[in-house]
């Protein structure tokens, strides 16, 4: 009886060790995208209403996991 219990315990330990060794690794990477837009105007007249400007209309940040 004790021999059978000891054999079962050893088999369970070996099975858990094998399962732990085959465990998949999780890889996490940051990803993102930025869209930038800019304009430069040559204002030669005083009543020109257009100004120079810069904008970031779209910025996306995330993670990728494999």
Residue frames as qw, qx, qy, qz and C-alpha x, y, z in Angstrom:
[[0.000, 0.886, 0.463, 0.000, 0.00, 0.00, 0.00],
 [0.278, -0.828, 0.112, 0.473, 2.78, 2.45, 0.94],
 [0.444, -0.167, 0.605, 0.640, 4.74, 1.45, -2.15],
 [0.257, 0.593, 0.663, 0.377, 1.75, 2.14, -4.41],
 [0.112, -0.946, -0.257, 0.163, 1.14, 5.54, -2.75],
 [0.395, -0.635, 0.328, 0.577, 4.81, 6.47, -3.16],
 [0.412, 0.126, 0.683, 0.590, 4.78, 5.42, -6.83],
 [0.136, 0.796, 0.558, 0.192, 1.63, 7.48, -7.46],
 [0.234, -0.907, -0.050, 0.347, 3.13, 10.53, -5.74],
 [0.424, -0.393, 0.498, 0.646, 6.31, 10.28, -7.84],
 [0.342, 0.401, 0.703, 0.478, 4.27, 9.89, -11.04],
 [0.013, 0.918, 0.396, -0.014, 2.23, 13.00, -10.20],
 [0.331, -0.780, 0.179, 0.501, 5.40, 15.01, -9.48],
 [0.421, -0.107, 0.634, 0.640, 6.93, 13.94, -12.80],
 [0.238, 0.640, 0.658, 0.318, 3.72, 14.78, -14.70],
 [0.106, -0.951, -0.214, 0.198, 3.56, 18.25, -13.12],
 [0.402, -0.585, 0.371, 0.599, 7.22, 18.88, -13.93],
 [0.383, 0.181, 0.695, 0.581, 6.68, 17.92, -17.59],
 [0.104, 0.821, 0.541, 0.148, 3.58, 20.12, -17.82],
 [0.244, -0.889, -0.009, 0.387, 5.50, 23.04, -16.31],
 [0.438, -0.340, 0.522, 0.648, 8.38, 22.58, -18.77],
 [0.271, 0.350, 0.712, 0.545, 5.99, 22.65, -21.76],
 [0.026, 0.796, 0.448, -0.405, 4.17, 25.77, -20.59],
 [0.453, 0.649, 0.293, 0.536, 3.90, 28.43, -23.32],
 [0.349, -0.300, -0.162, 0.873, 5.63, 31.77, -22.81],
 [0.171, 0.880, 0.442, -0.038, 3.57, 34.95, -23.12],
 [0.446, -0.003, 0.159, 0.881, 5.21, 37.73, -25.14],
 [0.066, 0.885, 0.420, -0.191, 3.81, 41.27, -24.85],
 [0.451, 0.078, 0.222, 0.861, 4.92, 44.09, -27.21],
 [0.129, 0.681, 0.280, -0.664, 3.81, 47.72, -27.28],
 [0.379, 0.354, 0.600, 0.609, 2.44, 48.90, -30.62],
 [0.062, 0.744, 0.324, -0.581, 1.17, 52.23, -31.87],
 [0.419, 0.451, 0.468, 0.634, 0.60, 54.61, -34.72],
 [0.071, -0.681, -0.215, 0.697, 0.65, 58.40, -34.95],
 [0.425, 0.620, 0.458, 0.474, -0.69, 60.45, -37.87],
 [0.260, -0.578, -0.103, 0.766, 0.77, 63.97, -38.03],
 [0.370, 0.721, 0.448, 0.379, -0.35, 66.86, -40.21],
 [0.323, -0.580, -0.077, 0.744, 1.19, 70.29, -40.63],
 [0.408, 0.782, 0.361, 0.303, 0.73, 73.41, -42.75],
 [0.397, -0.436, 0.032, 0.807, 2.96, 76.36, -43.44],
 [0.341, 0.826, 0.421, 0.153, 1.47, 79.42, -45.14],
 [0.421, 0.013, 0.067, 0.904, 3.31, 82.38, -46.60],
 [0.004, -0.849, -0.506, 0.155, 1.21, 85.33, -45.44],
 [0.410, 0.133, 0.159, 0.888, 2.24, 88.33, -47.53],
 [0.197, -0.567, -0.288, -0.746, -0.96, 90.26, -46.86],
 [0.122, -0.211, 0.579, -0.778, -2.14, 91.67, -43.54],
 [0.687, -0.025, 0.163, -0.707, -5.70, 90.40, -43.97],
 [0.576, 0.175, -0.783, -0.155, -4.65, 86.79, -44.62],
 [0.707, -0.429, 0.210, -0.521, -6.67, 84.66, -42.17],
 [0.954, 0.061, -0.290, 0.043, -4.70, 81.45, -42.69],
 [0.352, -0.791, 0.479, -0.147, -2.18, 80.61, -39.97],
 [0.411, 0.375, -0.828, 0.066, 0.61, 78.06, -39.67],
 [0.755, -0.351, 0.272, -0.482, -0.49, 75.02, -37.73],
 [0.278, 0.284, -0.917, 0.031, 0.39, 71.52, -36.66],
 [0.762, -0.204, 0.149, -0.596, -2.03, 68.76, -35.63],
 [0.010, 0.165, -0.986, 0.030, -2.03, 65.15, -34.49],
 [0.639, -0.070, -0.158, -0.750, -5.48, 64.00, -35.62],
 [0.947, -0.108, -0.213, -0.216, -4.97, 60.31, -34.82],
 [0.061, 0.556, -0.773, 0.299, -2.82, 58.62, -32.16],
 [0.915, -0.188, -0.198, -0.296, -3.29, 54.95, -31.28],
 [0.010, -0.535, 0.790, -0.298, -1.48, 53.01, -28.58],
 [0.917, -0.151, -0.046, -0.365, -1.92, 49.35, -27.71],
 [0.358, -0.498, 0.790, -0.005, -0.23, 46.05, -26.93],
 [0.775, 0.263, -0.475, -0.322, 0.21, 42.85, -28.87],
 [0.555, -0.422, 0.675, -0.242, 0.32, 39.55, -27.00],
 [0.713, 0.303, -0.577, -0.261, 1.41, 36.21, -28.41]]
